[in-house]
Amino acid sequence: MNKDYTLHIVESEADIDLFWQYRNKYMLEDIIPNLSEPMSEEGHNWFFSKEYKDTIMEAFYRETAILRIVFFQRNGQNIGFAVYVIYHSEEGKCLVVEFCINDEYRNKGIGTYFFKLLRKHTTKQGAKYYSLNVSNEKNKRFWEKIGFKEAGKDEYGDKVYEYR
């Protein structure tokens, strides 16, 4: 990989709107159809609600533990995105909320490369370790290949994976 692959920090309203388009498509075409267990109608309604979007955007605009969004770009074109929060109060935990590489770029080492770029970027912001949930077996294999290990369960009973 080379300098043609970059992170673009989402800041503008136009980028935020584009992120929500990408995120909703990702949820509908990749996450929901591939979940280990089917999503309930209540869950579906929540993840596509104004309330959910408002909650995420509130975290985007807050003053501490700010939710960050980055686009993964190849030659200036968006080919994926990540959403993360660094919790300095939790010893520098970087919670990876979303991580998506467009389907046509998968299984080519690009996701691994972008995680390394994201790690380099977030380490400068104080990240010490990484935590996430996986939505299906394919995602689990990807994260374990990078070096994530199962590290217990979150408050919802879902498995948590960490990279230290």
N, C-alpha and C positions, 0 to 999 in steps of 0.2 A: 504494500500500500504506500501511497505517497501523499504529497501536498494537495492532490486533487480531491482528497477526502478531508472535509473540515466540519467543525461544529459551528452552527449559526445560532446565536442567542436570541430567543424570541423576546421582543420588547414592544414592537409597534402593535397597534390595534389590528392592522392588516395581517400581521403574522399570527396574532392570537386567533383571529377568525379562521385563518388557514389551518392552524393547529386543530381547532375544533372540528373542521371538516375531515382532516386526516384521522383524528382520534375516533370520530363516530364511524367512519368507514372501517377502521381497524377493529373496533368492537363488533360491528355487524358481520364483517367478512372473515375475521380471523379468531377473535377471542370467543365470542358466543357459540359459534358452530363447533369449536374444538374443546370446550370445557370438559373436564372430567365428569362433572355432573351437570345436567341441564339447568340453565338459569330460570328462576321463577319469574312469573309475570311481574311480580312486585320488584324483584331485582332489576329486571329489564327497564321497567318504568323509572326506577331510581337513577340508573346510570345514564338515562337520556332526558332527565328532568332539568328544568330551570334551576331547581334547588341544588342539584348536584353541581351544575356548572357554576352557580353562584358560590358554592362552598369552595370549589377549586380556585376560582378567581379571587376570592377573599384571601386565600393562602398565597396567591401570586402577588398580591399587593400589600401583604402585611409587612411589618418591620423586622421581625425575627423569624427564624426557621422559615425562610421564604421559599415557596414552591417555585422551582425554575423549570423552564421548558427550553429545549434546544432541538433544532433540526439537524439531522445528519445530512450533509450535502456531498455530492460528487460533482465536480466541475460546476459548482454553483446551483445545481438542481437538488431539490429535497428528495431524499430517498429513504427517509425514516425520521424518527424523533425519539426523544426521551423526556421524561418528567421525573424530577427528583427533588428531595428536600434534605438539607444537611441539618442535623440536630446537634449543635455544639453542646447542648445540655445533656446529651446521651453519648458523651465521649467521642463526638465526631461521626456519629452514624449518618451515612448517606442512604436514605430510603429511596430506592428506585421504584417509583410508582408505575411508570409505563416505560417500555423499551420496545420500539418497533422498527424493523427493517422491512421495507417493501418487499413483497413476495419474490419478485424477479431478481432481487439481489441476495437472497438467502442461500445458504450452503456454499458460500464462496469465500468465507473468512472475513467478510465485511462486518458482520455483527461483532465478532471478536475484536476487530480493529477499532470499531467505534466505541466498544466498551473501554478499550485501552485509552482512547482519546478522552472519553468522558471521565475516566479515573484520573488522568493527568489534569484535566480541567478542574475537577472537584477537589482534588488534593490541594490545589492552590487556594481553595476556599475553606479549607480546614477539614475535609473528609478524611476519616481514619480507617473506616471500614464500610462495607456495603451490605444492605439488607433488602430482601424482596420476597414476594410471594410468586409462585408459578401457577399458571392457569391450566396447564395440561402437560402430558408426558413429553411432548416434543420440546416445549419450553424448558422443562426440567432438565432434559438431556443437554440442551444448549448451555444452560447456566452451570451445570455440573462440569461440563467440558472446560469451561473457563476457570473453574476452581471453586465455585460456590458449594457449600456443604449445608446439609439440613441442620438447623439450630434451634429446634423447638417449635412452638406454636404461638400465634398472635392472639389478641383478645377475642377474635372471632372463631378460634379453633383451627385456623388454616396454618399449614406448615410454612415456616419462615426459613429462608436460605440466606447464608451470610458468606461474604468474601472478606477475609482478613489478610 
